[in-house]
Amino acid sequence: MSDLADSIEEMQLSIGEELLCHARAMHADPKVPDREFRFLSRRLSEALDDALRVARS
C-alpha cells in the first residue's frame, strides 16, 4: 500500500512541477488570453491542494 501511495505522491508532485513551468512560460508571454490564465489557476489550485494533502499525511 505504501508503494502505491508513494507512486501517487510522485505523480502529483510531477504534475505540480509541470504546471509551475507552464505558468512561468505563460507569464512571460503578454499575448496569453485571460481564459488560459483562469484555466491554469484552477489546475495550480488543484495541484497545491494535492501537495498540501501529501504534506499533511
C-alpha atoms as a printed R data frame, in Angstrom:
   type eleno elety resid chain resno      x      y       z
1  ATOM     1    CA   MET     A     1  0.000  0.000   0.000
2  ATOM     2    CA   SER     A     2  2.811  2.435   0.804
3  ATOM     3    CA   ASP     A     3  4.350  1.837  -2.638
4  ATOM     4    CA   LEU     A     4  1.066  2.897  -4.222
5  ATOM     5    CA   ALA     A     5  0.900  5.997  -2.018
6  ATOM     6    CA   ASP     A     6  4.485  6.896  -2.931
7  ATOM     7    CA   SER     A     7  3.715  6.449  -6.618
8  ATOM     8    CA   ILE     A     8  0.637  8.665  -6.420
9  ATOM     9    CA   GLU     A     9  2.565 11.279  -4.443
10 ATOM    10    CA   GLU     A    10  5.326 11.329  -7.062
11 ATOM    11    CA   MET     A    11  2.772 11.718  -9.854
12 ATOM    12    CA   GLN     A    12  1.051 14.611  -8.054
13 ATOM    13    CA   LEU     A    13  4.354 16.401  -7.470
14 ATOM    14    CA   SER     A    14  5.347 15.898 -11.093
15 ATOM    15    CA   ILE     A    15  2.073 17.403 -12.288
16 ATOM    16    CA   GLY     A    16  2.602 20.370  -9.965
17 ATOM    17    CA   GLU     A    17  6.102 20.934 -11.341
18 ATOM    18    CA   GLU     A    18  4.832 20.804 -14.928
19 ATOM    19    CA   LEU     A    19  2.083 23.304 -14.148
20 ATOM    20    CA   LEU     A    20  4.553 25.653 -12.484
21 ATOM    21    CA   CYS     A    21  6.845 25.520 -15.509
22 ATOM    22    CA   HIS     A    22  3.870 26.203 -17.776
23 ATOM    23    CA   ALA     A    23  2.780 29.129 -15.568
24 ATOM    24    CA   ARG     A    24  6.204 30.732 -15.783
25 ATOM    25    CA   ALA     A    25  6.161 30.465 -19.563
26 ATOM    26    CA   MET     A    26  2.673 31.961 -19.734
27 ATOM    27    CA   HIS     A    27  3.689 34.920 -17.560
28 ATOM    28    CA   ALA     A    28  6.495 35.659 -19.995
29 ATOM    29    CA   ASP     A    29  4.041 35.868 -22.928
30 ATOM    30    CA   PRO     A    30  1.941 39.062 -22.931
31 ATOM    31    CA   LYS     A    31 -0.419 37.600 -25.539
32 ATOM    32    CA   VAL     A    32 -1.808 34.792 -23.378
33 ATOM    33    CA   PRO     A    33 -5.613 35.133 -23.123
34 ATOM    34    CA   ASP     A    34 -7.244 35.597 -19.722
35 ATOM    35    CA   ARG     A    35 -9.221 32.353 -20.078
36 ATOM    36    CA   GLU     A    36 -5.957 30.406 -20.251
37 ATOM    37    CA   PHE     A    37 -4.778 32.070 -17.041
38 ATOM    38    CA   ARG     A    38 -8.059 31.148 -15.350
39 ATOM    39    CA   PHE     A    39 -7.713 27.540 -16.510
40 ATOM    40    CA   LEU     A    40 -4.117 27.439 -15.285
41 ATOM    41    CA   SER     A    41 -5.169 28.971 -11.982
42 ATOM    42    CA   ARG     A    42 -7.686 26.172 -11.429
43 ATOM    43    CA   ARG     A    43 -5.108 23.490 -12.245
44 ATOM    44    CA   LEU     A    44 -2.495 25.109  -9.979
45 ATOM    45    CA   SER     A    45 -5.051 25.253  -7.170
46 ATOM    46    CA   GLU     A    46 -5.738 21.548  -7.592
47 ATOM    47    CA   ALA     A    47 -2.001 20.759  -7.594
48 ATOM    48    CA   LEU     A    48 -1.455 22.836  -4.459
49 ATOM    49    CA   ASP     A    49 -4.367 21.086  -2.769
50 ATOM    50    CA   ASP     A    50 -2.763 17.720  -3.630
51 ATOM    51    CA   ALA     A    51  0.646 18.845  -2.344
52 ATOM    52    CA   LEU     A    52 -0.829 20.095   0.914
53 ATOM    53    CA   ARG     A    53 -2.743 16.846   1.400
54 ATOM    54    CA   VAL     A    54  0.501 14.887   0.857
55 ATOM    55    CA   ALA     A    55  2.420 17.118   3.261
56 ATOM    56    CA   ARG     A    56 -0.185 16.659   5.977
57 ATOM    57    CA   SER     A    57 -0.282 12.874   5.702
